[in-house]
Every structure is written in C-alpha cells, then in structure tokens.
C-alpha cells in the first residue's frame, strides 16, 4: 500500500442549485502531488462527521492511502468483504426464495448480529442504529430517506463494521454468540429466538463461503453451550370450555360495529381450529355448507400479517401456502353445525370481499388487522369474565381458541391421527404440544390408581 503523510484538508463546501438552495455538502482533501479527492453528502451532519474523521487521522499522524485517499484506518484489504455489505448481499440473493415473514425475521436477526460486531465507542443511539440497519437490509426500504440521524448511523456502521474474515477469530465469534443470547433489555432471550439468530448467522456465513469471502464455517470450529429448546406446551389454564367459548362469541356479537362481523371469524378459530392467518385467507369457495348440520372447510391459503415493507406487492399481507406445507397442499376440516350457522349468518349479513374472502377490513377491504380483532377480543373478555379472570391466562389471546378446539377434540375421544390431520400438525407435535391439556386421561389414570388402592 502506497501511503503518504502529506495531507491537506479544505473546509466543507456548500453546494447550491440555481435558486440558491443548498443541495449537498462536499468534503475535499489532497494527498501530496495527487489530484484532490472529494466526497459528497446530502446532509450537513454526515459531511461534518466525515471531515472530522479525516482531520483526526491527520492530527494523529496516521498515513493516508494514495489509492483510495483515505487514512489507512478507514481502508480495507482489496479482497476483504465488509460484514454489513455481505449481510445485505445475502438478503438480496435470497429475497425471492423467502416468504415475507422469513425475510423480516432474518433481517432482524442479521441486524442483531451486526450490532454485536460493531464497536461500543462513539456509537449512534440504539434507536437510530437499529432503524438504519433494518432499513438497509430490506431492499424495499433501502433507498428511503429517513433523515440525517438514520443516514449518519448507517454511514458509521459501514465504516465501523469489521470484515467477514473477523469471524474466523474465536475472540470475535465467541462474544458474538454470547451477545445473541441476550435481548435488548439485557434479559436472556428465548431459546427459539436464539435459534433464529444463529440460523441467520449460519446462513450468511455459508453465503460468504459461496462467494469466496470465507474458506470454512467458523461456527463448526467453536464450542459453545447449546441452549435446550423444548416444544412450547399449551397451558391448560388458557383453554376455555365450550360454555365459556359460546359466551365469548355471544359477547362479540354485541360489541358495536366492529364485533358482529367478527363473530364467525372467531368461530372458525374455535370450531375449526384455524389459525388467524388461515381465517384471513378463507374464501367462500373453500366452504361446503348445507343449510344446517355438518359441513366442510377446505383450508387452502393463509394471509399472515407481516407489514407492507416486506412484501413484493406492497400490501401488509400476501396470500401464501399453509404453515409447514407445500404451496398447493391444503387440508379439510369438519364444520360443526354451530359454525355452519355462524357462516351462513355472516354471508347473509356481510357478503364477501371482491376476491371472495369472507373477512375483510372495514376501511379498505384488505386483511383484518391483528390490532382490530385483538381489540375486539379484549373487550369480549372484559364483558364475560370477572376482573380476576381477565388478569389471568384464560383465553388471553385469540389464538387460544384454536388451542381450545384441539383440546376439545382430543378430550372428546377423537383419535390423535385425525386431530393432527384436522389441525395441520404432525402427531408427534400434537401430542407434545397438548400433553398438559389431556385432562380426561389424567382423571382416568387417577381413578385406576384409586381402584387399585382399594384392593389392598
């Protein structure tokens, strides 16, 4: 590297348009006999920060690279790849392979990895840093001007982020993995959260190997304590019984304008064990309904809520295949008489959206937002339960209706293989998830023990 200490730095120039309005700021400096170098910035703060770095390096006696014009502390090896650059390239390369939710979770995980790799000294605010990195990793928001603070935080991150090769150093990788075990508030992160973060890191490292930035995967060469991840079991205290479920549905029907259109929405979750995103994607063509009695629902698509910046369409949700299934694979769920009646009432009163969906937002006809139905659900709980019960776990979330449906089927004697098929689970996951809700088996076991004790 050809360097020099002969550096001259000029004052920052303000550039104006013909109307006299300042449009940008230019920082100019010169090395020895070379032509002047310059960098142009949109904001005054960014220009001042860059100018200050150059002046600081000059005062500290740091050599400047003649090729790039920058202090050697700000240059990188020609073959080195900045971690943040690699993370952005990884997101772009896999963008079309991932669902919007997967994009979002991976970007947030890579943001956490990047923050853990950045130095502590002279950091921008945590809020600006997280916002800047998340925006930068999202190809839909990368070009949005979020103001000087966000732009400055991104610029600082680009300059301060180490090369990908730094991950080969156990002294860097081990603290990074430890940092991924902790949330922003300092508390220990959930096992599933840690798994997602490490999976994103591993994916980016494998991409770096493909690109030639790394030779091997350093994660395979370092020993760390593995977090035990147990399947989250349903809390029986959160599961409503049939009478409580009917009372809640009845209360929803009395909640002004927002409640009545959502009675069948919640009914699908309770009587057919459908996930909220599956109910949002339900269309009239998926129903086989007699005038009364048992019908069938073919659950074919889902519309998960993710945010319009992560979708290709620019909408807050996109239609996709069911969870853990191929895109064209659905499942058939029985529709009990109670739900058949609710669906007929809904179709008669509210019809369908233009694309045949049963449930739609009141304003634009889009997806029913989780904020909307969550607010209705909270009001229904307050109308039905006492203050003490409202403060407890019983039916705390709308999703608990799905748990109640599956628990009712199992305790009603329906064989697990059929329940798993209706609910869209594997039998193994079904039995592990709902193990604590099989009250009938526990009661029968205790009766048998009591009978045995009488015999002695």
Helices and strands as residue ranges (DSSP letters): E 3-4, E 7-9, E 13-16, E 22-31, E 37-41, H 44-59, E 64-65, G 72-74, H 83-94, G 95-97, H 100-117, H 126-137, H 148-160, G 164-168, H 170-179, H 191-211, G 218-221, G 236-238, H 242-252, H 256-260, H 263-271, H 276-280, G 284-286, E 287-288, E 295-299, E 331-335, H 337-350, H 370-384, H 387-391, H 400-411, H 416-423, H 427-433, G 435-437, H 439-454
